[in-house]
């Protein structure tokens, strides 16, 4: 491999000749050979958006000339389009402020701008990575800004849209199941009747409530740290810069952002990230409950509950012919477990850092974006490959309903709780139906029982 020599404040560094990054990026590559986790395209795009917004704001505030503004903006557009993704090789496990990633962007933008202007790559002329690309910025305010941009874009552009599709599918199923009465279950034991629609309406409410929590968390993610520079004071930036650059970011991204009301908080703490992760965890917990119910109700098909019929997507066993497993439920359940784990890491990281800076930024956004992307993909897969084709098994639903001893609850107001309990116990001990049991105990006639014990009527007050 051929190299060129670049320089930073510590001296000379050899950089691959075909790389656009510079000395500080190369030092990070050599000093942090830890794992394979790297920032995804969402963070690359977010950083390019903020760098473009920053140079345009600086131009309007007369802090940079038009030629430099145009060069930097052009490179940022190329990065936003995904043309230089390979130029951002740094791993997550680096400095906790994300300084090396910020410098990775500064160096790539500088060198690509130099390349476009016909200069010598690595010369820092006519575009300097610190003096021009990083003007009015610090890693301490750019990295958290990129965190928020990436998270908002992924939530609004992907997660909420996919969640809406799943909500629509559950709405459709709730309507389809309106007249299907089945046995309810509490403590995994038979309970009083419920309609399948009522059961699914509970799932639907969970999804809608989870959506509202995520939307509420966006209010805090929209606040940007940019303009706080090193410790929140705004040193080396123009007084009008914070509001202007937030406006520029909104225009470029197409998502609403505002400058943070308190820059000290936005650098030293990342409670907004913690809050959003908590909302994602809530959704994950809801989904885990839902998928577990679905796969339990679909268990069987002959020796389980078997009240739901799952779509037949693929063979379920390499040794048992004809077996079909609840694979979509299993995939989404694993995603939910991962999201809960991600939230634990984010929560602990959010409580750390000292004084004016949280130094767990990379791991926080790495886990948050992982949760967003996994949930987004898992939700759409579960919806399209499981819920959309889900069917009720009327035969098993009716068999379980009519065989349940808990229909005896309808007798409470007619023979009393204690006598109703005797009916249920007598039926269970002697292998009788409730009707046969109540007649055998001479509490009422069969016709009286038929008028009182109507499962459909037991699904409402």
C-alpha positions, -999 to 999 in steps of 0.1 A, spaced: 0 0 0 12 35 -8 11 62 18 13 100 20 25 120 50 0 141 69 6 162 101 -14 170 132 -4 186 165 15 155 175 36 152 144 37 132 112 14 103 103 14 80 73 -20 78 57 -30 55 28 -27 75 -4 -62 68 -16 -78 77 17 -95 111 22 -91 111 59 -61 126 76 -37 122 106 -62 122 135 -84 96 118 -54 74 111 -42 76 147 -77 64 158 -76 35 134 -42 24 148 -50 31 185 -85 16 187 -84 -18 171 -115 -29 191 -142 -50 176 -160 -44 143 -188 -20 153 -188 11 132 -212 40 128 -239 33 103 -250 54 73 -275 73 95 -247 89 116 -226 96 85 -256 114 69 -263 133 101 -228 146 104 -228 157 68 -260 176 74 -247 194 104 -214 203 87 -233 217 57 -256 237 80 -227 250 100 -208 263 70 -239 280 56 -247 296 89 -211 308 92 -213 323 57 -244 342 65 -227 355 97 -197 366 77 -173 341 94 -163 322 62 -161 333 25 -183 321 -3 -157 300 -21 -150 280 10 -187 277 18 -194 263 -17 -166 238 -16 -176 224 19 -213 223 9 -205 204 -22 -186 177 -3 -213 175 23 -239 169 -4 -217 141 -18 -215 125 17 -253 129 22 -258 110 -11 -236 82 2 -207 87 -21 -180 85 5 -192 60 31 -160 40 30 -141 71 42 -155 68 77 -138 36 91 -137 44 128 -151 20 154 -176 29 181 -151 21 208 -131 53 208 -130 85 228 -163 90 247 -168 125 232 -166 112 196 -138 136 189 -121 113 165 -152 108 145 -158 145 143 -122 149 131 -128 121 106 -155 142 90 -134 174 92 -105 157 75 -125 140 48 -144 171 39 -112 191 39 -93 167 17 -122 161 -7 -127 199 -11 -89 203 -17 -92 175 -43 -121 193 -60 -102 226 -61 -71 210 -77 -49 212 -46 -27 188 -28 -46 163 -6 -33 167 30 -21 202 25 -51 218 44 -52 244 17 -76 259 7 -98 242 32 -85 235 67 -102 207 87 -102 227 120 -102 263 110 -128 260 82 -148 227 84 -150 228 122 -155 266 125 -178 276 154 -178 239 165 -164 215 190 -166 177 190 -185 182 222 -215 199 205 -213 184 170 -214 147 181 -246 151 203 -261 171 175 -254 143 150 -269 119 176 -302 138 176 -304 143 139 -298 106 131 -323 94 158 -351 118 147 -346 110 110 -348 72 117 -377 75 140 -398 98 118 -386 84 85 -388 47 93 -399 35 127 -432 55 130 -441 47 94 -436 9 100 -454 11 133 -484 27 116 -485 -2 92 -486 -26 121 -513 -6 138 -534 -7 106 -530 -45 104 -541 -49 140 -570 -25 134 -581 -47 105 -578 -79 125 -597 -63 154 -626 -55 131 -625 -90 115 -626 -107 148 -656 -87 162 -681 -116 165 -657 -144 176 -663 -153 212 -635 -173 229 -624 -182 263 -604 -157 282 -573 -166 303 -557 -152 334 -527 -168 352 -525 -191 321 -558 -206 334 -593 -205 320 -612 -174 327 -645 -158 316 -653 -154 278 -639 -126 257 -642 -118 220 -611 -122 199 -616 -86 189 -615 -75 225 -583 -94 230 -568 -78 199 -581 -43 209 -558 -46 239 -528 -52 216 -539 -24 194 -540 0 224 -506 -10 235 -491 -2 201 -509 32 199 -498 41 234 -462 31 226 -464 53 195 -475 83 216 -446 78 240 -421 78 211 -436 109 196 -435 127 230 -398 118 233 -391 135 200 -398 169 216 -365 166 234 -345 150 206 -353 180 184 -332 202 207 -296 205 193 -264 211 212 -247 229 182 -236 263 193 -224 252 228 -189 245 214 -165 231 241 -184 234 274 -217 250 266 -206 287 266 -205 291 229 -169 302 228 -156 310 193 -191 311 178 -214 340 168 -242 349 192 -268 343 164 -252 310 153 -271 285 175 -306 294 162 -295 299 127 -276 266 124 -307 247 139 -328 264 112 -304 253 85 -303 217 98 -341 217 97 -341 229 61 -315 204 49 -329 174 67 -366 181 62 -372 174 100 -379 200 126 -351 210 150 -345 238 174 -315 250 193 -312 235 229 -325 259 255 -296 250 278 -263 240 261 -247 230 293 -273 203 297 -271 192 261 -233 186 263 -231 172 299 -261 150 298 -281 130 272 -314 126 290 -332 130 257 -314 99 243 -322 80 276 -359 91 273 -362 80 237 -346 47 245 -371 42 274 -399 48 249 -385 22 226 -381 -2 255 -418 3 263 -428 -5 228 -405 -36 229 -421 -48 261 -455 -44 245 -445 -62 214 -430 -91 234 -463 -95 253 -482 -95 220 -459 -120 202 -459 -143 231 -498 -143 232 -500 -149 195 -476 -179 195 -493 -194 226 -527 -191 211 -513 -206 179 -496 -235 197 -503 -270 184 -517 -273 159 -534 -303 175 -519 -307 209 -518 -271 220 -543 -242 223 -546 -239 186 -570 -210 185 -550 -191 159 -536 -203 126 -503 -188 116 -492 -183 80 -471 -211 66 -439 -193 57 -413 -220 58 -406 -255 71 -401 -255 108 -378 -285 113 -349 -303 97 -360 -336 111 -398 -334 117 -417 -332 84 -447 -309 81 -437 -289 112 -444 -251 111 -430 -228 138 -439 -193 149 -407 -179 134 -419 -143 130 -429 -142 167 -395 -156 176 -376 -131 156 -394 -102 170 -392 -115 205 -354 -117 201 -354 -81 188 -374 -70 219 -349 -86 242 -320 -69 224 -338 -35 227 -342 -40 264 -305 -48 267 -297 -17 246 -317 4 269 -298 -9 299 -265 2 283 -280 36 273 -294 42 308 -261 34 325 -241 55 299 -265 84 303 -259 85 340 -221 88 335 -197 115 324 -183 142 346 -190 179 351 -194 195 316 -193 165 294 -209 131 291 -182 108 276 -203 78 266 -218 94 235 -207 68 209 -221 38 228 -254 56 235 -261 65 198 -248 31 186 -273 13 208 -302 37 202 -299 35 164 -296 -3 167 -329 -4 186 -346 19 161 -335 -1 131 -342 -35 146 -377 -25 158 -384 -9 124 -375 -40 104 -389 -64 129 -423 -47 131 -428 -47 93 -416 -83 90 -440 -95 118 -469 -75 104 -465 -86 68 -455 -122 74 -476 -130 105 -504 -107 114 -516 -100 79 -522 -137 72 -533 -147 108 -566 -167 109 -589 -179 137 -593 -216 142 -631 -217 148 -633 -253 157 -607 -250 185 -621 -217 197 -656 -232 201 -643 -264 217 -623 -246 243 -650 -221 250 -677 -247 255 -654 -269 275 -644 -242 300 -656 -245 336 -653 -207 340 -686 -202 323 -699 -211 357 -693 -174 366 -726 -166 350 -744 -186 377 -730 -164 406 -761 -141 406 -785 -170 405 -772 -197 428 -744 -178 447 -706 -179 445 -703 -210 468 -729 -231 450 -714 -221 416 -680 -232 429 -696 -266 438 -710 -269 403 -675 -263 388 -658 -287 412 -684 -314 407 -681 -311 369 -643 -313 370 -642 -342 395 -668 -363 376 -660 -354 340 -693 -336 335 -703 -306 315 -714 -276 336 -750 -281 324 -749 -317 335 -733 -308 368 -758 -280 377 -787 -304 369 -771 -332 389 -768 -310 420 -804 -299 414 -796 -261 415 -816 -255 383 -830 -272 353 -812 -276 320 -835 -251 303 -828 -225 331 -791 -231 326 -793 -225 289 -811 -192 294 -784 -180 318 -751 -193 305 -747 -176 271 -710 -171 264 -715 -142 239 -735 -123 266 -707 -127 290 -683 -105 270 -701 -73 281 -715 -58 313 
